[in-house]
């Protein structure tokens, strides 16, 4: 029996995309260690290292539950958008002009 997207899906869902957070990882992260960003408390006095996968998440933020079934399609679609954003960012990092399609896609990512 095949997997049903309405039964299993990601519980921990990011409200700030991991691909965006990855742009802020500490460049001095030691080799072999998971990349991290510095997270500060509200008053800015306490800091700690956190992997992008562990911050700015909420359980089932985008999950829709209807009649006991969980629908993860919003999270799945956002994940696809984030994946495409990474390739657009590579073009931007190389300081090359975006195609109209890439520009439109960048706008979709920012709007999301």
Secondary structure, DSSP 8 states (H G I E B T S, - for coil): ----TTT---SEEESS-HHHHGGGS-TT--TTS---EEEE-TTS--EEEE-GGGSSEEETSS-EEETTEEE-HHHHHHHHHHHHHHHHHHHHHTT----HHHHHHHHHHHH-
